[in-house]
């Protein structure tokens, strides 16, 4: 009987095993996770769960009974320590497990502040998994001062939650502006204003030189020479794909585990999907860190394991919730050279163009602009910029 082993019990891992059973795969399935809980949603961790608006059971993608009912062997709280792609085995503790097909859905790991500058002091946190949030939640006390390092979406979401819970919040960003790596200056300006209007102090062009304290962080020395007294620190300085096991197996790497358009790696019978995998996209190669990508890519991979030979056609979209604003992003803005603004104030969208080609849309509290922009991008259609600017025109006319 064929045995499929999936390493990584996140969104992609769950999606591939559930899809395999939906496709009537009747062999053995083993899903291995290094956390002691079943697969769960990550986006609410830094939002509703941290705010206390969602119980842990609601995070779970399915209850434990689902895995028993679908004959999925779930191994939780364990680490894979070895991969032998010749013998087709993996090692978990003292157990050697044979596989016919091996799937890496190992996700990504947060970047940590180096110990040399005090990153190992107590009171320094990251926000990536359930245990991270459980360890930090007791710090969220009114009037405590939190320093958030990094002005990306994770940092901004954490800042919004801390501010809503009554903490004093300072956010520092080494770059010239928040969201510099992922968004236009228009989107940066929008979210800077949103946060400052809600009491968050944002300092750009400033990094962290050193964290000071006896056992716990007490003072942060910044690169501009100033010092901040803090109660705790959250580092939101990005994530890196988890590639160690794939490297051990001999898989080729390229900004993650290199796969072809079907999800196959360079090693026979080994596949990859989700945050850890890079794949062909148009004329380049990308890696997408998003829930929709994890689901779509994993489900297509399951189809291919069942005999299909389908190529993954990514439809990138993302979202972020901050204060009372829902940001929805369609497409990828890489290479844009013009931004067109539609709307104003509480409902606004920014449309990214490369010359006359529409690449992406950032929509703030404007789901209609997001949905129509997404459909246009997926269809390869680019409306004229004057039409986009004209709020008197029905957005549907752009289609």
C-alpha positions as CSV (number, residue, x, y, z in Angstrom):
1,X,0.0,0.0,0.0
2,X,1.4,3.4,-1.0
3,X,2.5,5.6,1.9
4,X,2.6,9.4,1.7
5,X,4.4,11.3,4.4
6,X,3.9,15.0,4.9
7,X,6.4,17.0,7.0
8,X,4.9,20.2,8.3
9,X,1.5,20.4,9.9
10,X,0.5,23.9,9.0
11,X,-2.0,25.2,6.4
12,X,-0.3,23.6,3.4
13,X,0.2,20.3,5.2
14,X,-3.4,20.1,6.3
15,X,-4.6,21.1,2.8
16,X,-2.6,18.4,1.0
17,X,-3.7,15.5,3.3
18,X,-7.4,16.5,3.3
19,X,-7.4,16.9,-0.5
20,X,-5.8,13.5,-0.9
21,X,-8.6,11.9,1.1
22,X,-11.2,13.9,-0.8
23,X,-9.7,12.5,-4.0
24,X,-10.2,9.0,-2.6
25,X,-6.5,8.2,-2.1
26,X,-6.7,4.9,-0.2
27,X,-3.1,4.5,0.9
28,X,-1.5,5.5,4.1
29,X,-1.0,9.1,5.1
30,X,1.3,10.4,7.9
31,X,1.3,14.1,8.8
32,X,4.1,15.2,11.0
33,X,4.2,18.5,13.0
34,X,6.7,19.9,15.4
35,X,4.1,21.7,17.5
36,X,2.0,19.8,20.0
37,X,-1.4,20.9,18.6
38,X,-3.2,20.0,15.4
39,X,-3.0,22.2,12.3
40,X,-4.4,25.7,13.0
41,X,-5.0,29.1,11.4
42,X,-2.1,31.5,11.8
43,X,-3.5,34.9,10.7
44,X,-5.8,35.2,13.8
45,X,-2.8,34.7,16.1
46,X,-1.7,38.3,15.9
47,X,-5.2,39.7,15.8
48,X,-8.3,38.0,17.3
49,X,-6.5,35.4,19.4
50,X,-4.1,38.0,20.8
51,X,-7.0,40.3,21.6
52,X,-8.7,37.4,23.4
53,X,-11.6,37.4,20.9
54,X,-11.0,33.8,19.7
55,X,-10.5,30.6,21.7
56,X,-7.7,28.2,20.8
57,X,-10.2,25.5,19.6
58,X,-11.5,27.9,17.0
59,X,-8.0,28.2,15.6
60,X,-7.9,24.5,14.7
61,X,-8.6,23.8,11.0
62,X,-10.3,20.6,12.1
63,X,-10.8,18.8,15.4
64,X,-8.6,15.9,16.2
65,X,-11.5,13.5,15.4
66,X,-11.1,14.6,11.7
67,X,-7.8,12.9,11.4
68,X,-9.0,9.6,13.0
69,X,-12.1,9.6,10.8
70,X,-10.0,10.1,7.7
71,X,-7.3,7.6,8.7
72,X,-4.5,10.3,8.8
73,X,-1.7,9.3,11.1
74,X,-1.0,12.6,13.0
75,X,2.3,12.8,14.7
76,X,2.5,16.0,16.8
77,X,5.3,17.6,18.9
78,X,8.0,15.7,17.1
79,X,11.0,16.6,15.0
80,X,12.2,14.9,11.8
81,X,15.9,14.5,12.4
82,X,17.0,12.7,9.2
83,X,15.9,12.2,5.6
84,X,17.3,9.5,3.3
85,X,16.1,10.2,-0.3
86,X,17.8,7.0,-1.6
87,X,16.3,4.6,0.9
88,X,13.1,6.7,1.0
89,X,13.0,7.0,4.7
90,X,12.8,9.7,7.4
91,X,13.7,9.5,11.0
92,X,11.5,10.8,13.8
93,X,13.2,10.2,17.2
94,X,14.2,6.5,17.2
95,X,11.6,5.6,14.6
96,X,12.4,5.2,10.9
97,X,9.5,5.7,8.6
98,X,9.4,4.5,5.0
99,X,7.7,6.6,2.3
100,X,6.7,6.3,-1.3
101,X,6.1,10.1,-1.7
102,X,7.4,12.7,0.7
103,X,6.0,16.2,0.8
104,X,7.7,19.1,2.6
105,X,5.3,21.7,3.9
106,X,7.7,22.9,6.5
107,X,6.7,26.6,6.2
108,X,9.0,29.3,7.5
109,X,10.7,30.4,10.7
110,X,10.9,33.9,12.2
111,X,14.2,35.9,12.1
112,X,15.5,36.5,15.6
113,X,17.5,39.4,17.0
114,X,21.1,38.2,17.5
115,X,22.2,37.3,21.0
116,X,25.2,39.6,20.6
117,X,22.9,42.6,20.8
118,X,20.7,41.2,23.6
119,X,18.2,39.3,21.5
120,X,18.3,36.4,24.0
121,X,17.1,38.5,27.0
122,X,13.8,37.7,28.6
123,X,11.0,40.0,27.4
124,X,12.0,39.8,23.7
125,X,9.4,38.0,21.6
126,X,8.5,37.0,18.0
127,X,4.9,36.4,16.8
128,X,4.8,33.4,14.6
129,X,3.2,30.4,16.2
130,X,0.7,29.6,19.0
131,X,3.3,29.2,21.7
132,X,4.8,32.6,20.8
133,X,1.5,34.3,21.3
134,X,0.7,32.3,24.5
135,X,4.0,33.4,25.9
136,X,3.5,37.0,25.1
137,X,-0.2,37.5,26.0
138,X,0.5,38.1,29.7
139,X,2.7,41.2,28.8
140,X,-0.3,43.0,27.3
141,X,-1.2,45.2,30.3
142,X,-2.5,48.7,30.1
143,X,0.2,51.4,30.0
144,X,3.1,49.0,29.6
145,X,5.5,50.2,26.9
146,X,6.2,47.9,24.0
147,X,8.8,48.4,21.4
148,X,8.1,46.8,18.1
149,X,11.0,46.3,15.7
150,X,10.1,46.2,12.0
151,X,7.5,48.1,10.1
152,X,6.1,45.2,8.0
153,X,2.6,43.8,8.2
154,X,3.4,41.6,11.2
155,X,4.9,44.5,13.2
156,X,2.0,46.8,12.3
157,X,-0.6,44.2,13.2
158,X,1.0,43.7,16.6
159,X,1.2,47.5,17.1
160,X,-2.5,47.8,16.3
161,X,-3.5,45.1,18.8
162,X,-1.2,46.5,21.5
163,X,-2.6,50.0,21.0
164,X,-6.2,48.8,21.2
165,X,-5.4,47.0,24.5
166,X,-4.2,50.3,26.0
167,X,-0.4,49.8,25.8
168,X,2.1,52.5,24.9
169,X,3.5,51.5,21.5
170,X,6.7,52.6,19.8
171,X,7.6,51.1,16.4
172,X,11.0,51.5,14.8
173,X,11.8,50.7,11.1
174,X,15.3,50.7,9.7
175,X,14.2,51.6,6.2
176,X,13.1,55.0,5.0
177,X,9.5,54.1,5.6
178,X,7.2,51.4,6.9
179,X,6.2,48.8,4.4
180,X,9.0,49.8,2.1
181,X,9.7,46.3,0.9
182,X,6.1,45.4,0.0
183,X,4.1,48.5,-0.7
184,X,4.1,52.0,-2.4
185,X,4.8,55.2,-0.5
186,X,1.0,55.9,-0.8
187,X,0.1,52.7,1.2
188,X,2.9,53.5,3.7
189,X,1.6,57.0,4.2
190,X,-1.9,55.6,4.7
191,X,-0.9,53.2,7.4
192,X,1.5,55.6,9.1
193,X,-1.4,58.1,9.5
194,X,-3.7,55.3,10.7
195,X,-1.3,54.3,13.4
196,X,-0.2,57.7,14.6
197,X,-3.8,58.7,14.8
198,X,-4.3,55.8,17.2
199,X,-1.4,56.7,19.4
200,X,1.4,54.6,18.0
201,X,4.8,56.3,17.8
202,X,6.5,55.4,14.5
203,X,10.2,56.1,14.0
204,X,11.6,55.5,10.6
205,X,15.2,55.4,9.5
206,X,16.1,54.1,13.0
207,X,17.3,50.6,13.9
208,X,18.2,48.8,17.1
209,X,21.9,48.9,18.3
210,X,21.6,47.0,21.5
211,X,19.0,45.7,24.0
212,X,20.1,46.2,27.7
213,X,19.0,44.6,31.0
214,X,20.1,42.2,33.6
215,X,18.0,39.2,32.8
216,X,15.1,41.0,31.1
217,X,15.1,43.7,28.6
218,X,14.8,47.1,30.2
219,X,16.4,49.6,27.8
220,X,16.8,49.7,24.0
221,X,19.6,51.7,22.5
222,X,18.8,52.9,19.0
223,X,21.1,53.6,16.1
224,X,20.4,57.4,16.4
225,X,21.9,57.3,19.9
226,X,18.7,57.6,21.8
227,X,17.6,55.1,24.5
228,X,14.1,53.9,25.2
229,X,12.9,52.4,28.5
230,X,10.6,49.4,27.6
231,X,8.7,46.7,29.3
232,X,9.1,44.2,26.4
233,X,10.0,44.0,22.8
234,X,8.4,42.3,19.7
235,X,10.7,41.6,16.8
236,X,8.9,41.6,13.5
237,X,11.9,41.4,11.2
238,X,10.8,38.9,8.7
239,X,10.8,35.1,8.2
240,X,12.9,32.6,6.3
241,X,11.9,29.4,4.5
242,X,12.5,26.2,6.5
243,X,14.8,24.3,4.2
244,X,17.0,22.2,6.4
245,X,15.3,18.9,5.8
246,X,15.1,19.5,2.1
247,X,18.8,20.4,2.0
248,X,19.5,17.1,3.9
249,X,17.5,15.2,1.3
250,X,19.6,16.8,-1.5
251,X,16.9,19.0,-3.0
252,X,17.9,22.0,-5.0
253,X,17.3,25.3,-3.2
254,X,16.5,28.8,-4.6
255,X,14.9,31.2,-2.2
256,X,13.3,28.2,-0.6
257,X,12.9,24.6,-1.8
258,X,13.1,24.8,-5.6
259,X,10.1,23.1,-7.3
260,X,8.8,22.9,-10.9
261,X,5.4,24.2,-11.8
262,X,3.8,20.9,-10.6
263,X,5.3,21.0,-7.1
264,X,8.1,18.4,-7.7
265,X,11.5,19.1,-6.3
266,X,14.8,18.1,-7.9
267,X,14.7,14.8,-6.0
268,X,12.4,12.0,-7.2
269,X,9.3,11.4,-5.1
270,X,9.8,14.6,-3.0
271,X,7.4,17.5,-3.3
272,X,7.1,20.9,-1.6
273,X,4.3,23.5,-1.1
274,X,3.5,26.6,0.9
275,X,5.9,29.2,2.5
276,X,8.9,26.9,2.0
277,X,8.6,26.4,-1.7
278,X,9.7,28.6,-4.6
279,X,8.1,28.0,-8.0
280,X,8.0,29.4,-11.6
281,X,5.8,32.5,-12.0
282,X,5.6,34.2,-15.4
283,X,9.2,34.9,-16.4
284,X,10.7,34.5,-12.9
285,X,10.6,32.4,-9.7
286,X,8.8,33.4,-6.6
287,X,7.9,32.2,-3.1
288,X,4.6,33.4,-1.6
289,X,4.0,33.7,2.1
290,X,0.2,33.5,2.2
291,X,-2.6,31.3,3.3
292,X,-4.3,31.3,-0.2
293,X,-1.0,30.1,-1.8
294,X,-0.5,27.4,0.8
295,X,-4.0,26.0,0.2
296,X,-4.0,26.3,-3.6
297,X,-0.5,25.0,-4.1
298,X,-1.0,22.1,-1.7
299,X,-4.3,21.0,-3.3
300,X,-2.8,21.1,-6.8
301,X,0.1,19.0,-5.5
302,X,-2.4,16.4,-4.2
303,X,-4.0,16.3,-7.7
304,X,-0.6,15.7,-9.2
305,X,0.3,12.9,-6.8
306,X,-2.9,11.3,-7.8
307,X,-1.7,11.2,-11.5
308,X,-2.4,14.7,-12.7
309,X,0.3,16.8,-14.4
310,X,-1.1,20.2,-13.7
311,X,0.9,23.4,-13.5
312,X,0.4,25.8,-10.6
313,X,-0.9,29.2,-11.8
314,X,-0.6,31.4,-8.8
315,X,-3.2,34.1,-8.2
316,X,-1.5,36.1,-5.4
317,X,-3.7,37.8,-2.9
318,X,-3.2,38.8,0.7
319,X,-4.9,40.7,3.6
320,X,-4.1,42.5,6.8
321,X,-6.4,43.8,9.6
322,X,-5.3,46.9,11.5
323,X,-7.6,48.9,13.8
324,X,-10.8,49.3,11.9
325,X,-9.1,48.9,8.4
326,X,-9.1,45.8,6.3
327,X,-6.4,45.8,3.7
328,X,-6.9,43.5,0.8
329,X,-4.1,43.1,-1.8
330,X,-4.5,41.5,-5.2
331,X,-1.5,40.7,-7.5
332,X,2.2,41.4,-7.0
333,X,3.5,44.9,-7.4
334,X,7.1,44.1,-8.2
335,X,8.4,46.4,-11.0
336,X,5.7,49.0,-10.7
337,X,6.5,52.6,-11.8
338,X,3.2,54.3,-11.3
339,X,0.4,54.3,-8.7
340,X,-3.1,55.5,-9.3
341,X,-5.3,56.5,-6.4
342,X,-9.1,55.7,-6.4
343,X,-11.3,57.1,-3.6
344,X,-10.3,58.8,-0.4
345,X,-10.3,58.6,3.4
346,X,-12.1,55.6,4.8
347,X,-12.4,53.7,1.5
348,X,-9.4,54.0,-0.8
349,X,-7.4,51.9,-3.2
350,X,-4.0,52.2,-4.8
351,X,-3.6,50.6,-8.3
352,X,0.0,49.6,-9.3
353,X,1.0,49.9,-12.9
354,X,4.1,49.1,-14.9
355,X,3.7,51.6,-17.7
356,X,0.2,50.6,-18.9
357,X,0.0,47.1,-17.3
358,X,-2.0,46.7,-14.1
359,X,0.1,44.7,-11.6
360,X,-1.6,44.9,-8.2
361,X,-4.2,46.7,-6.1
362,X,-4.1,47.7,-2.4
363,X,-7.6,48.2,-1.2
364,X,-8.4,49.7,2.2
365,X,-12.0,49.1,3.3
366,X,-12.9,48.8,-0.4
367,X,-13.7,45.1,-1.1
368,X,-15.3,46.1,-4.4
369,X,-12.1,47.6,-5.7
370,X,-10.2,44.6,-4.5
371,X,-12.5,42.0,-6.2
372,X,-12.6,43.8,-9.5
373,X,-8.9,44.5,-9.5
374,X,-8.3,40.8,-8.7
375,X,-10.4,39.7,-11.6
376,X,-8.7,42.2,-14.0
377,X,-5.2,41.0,-13.0
378,X,-6.1,37.3,-13.3
379,X,-7.6,38.0,-16.8
380,X,-4.5,39.9,-17.8
381,X,-6.6,43.1,-18.5
382,X,-5.4,46.6,-17.7
383,X,-8.0,49.5,-17.5
384,X,-6.9,53.0,-18.4
385,X,-5.6,55.0,-15.5
386,X,-8.1,57.8,-16.0
387,X,-11.0,55.3,-15.7
388,X,-9.5,54.0,-12.4
389,X,-9.2,57.5,-11.0
390,X,-12.8,58.4,-11.9
391,X,-14.9,57.5,-8.9
392,X,-18.1,58.5,-10.7
393,X,-17.5,55.5,-13.1
394,X,-18.9,52.2,-12.0
395,X,-16.0,49.8,-11.2
396,X,-17.8,47.0,-13.1
397,X,-17.3,49.0,-16.3
398,X,-13.6,48.3,-15.9
399,X,-14.3,44.7,-16.6
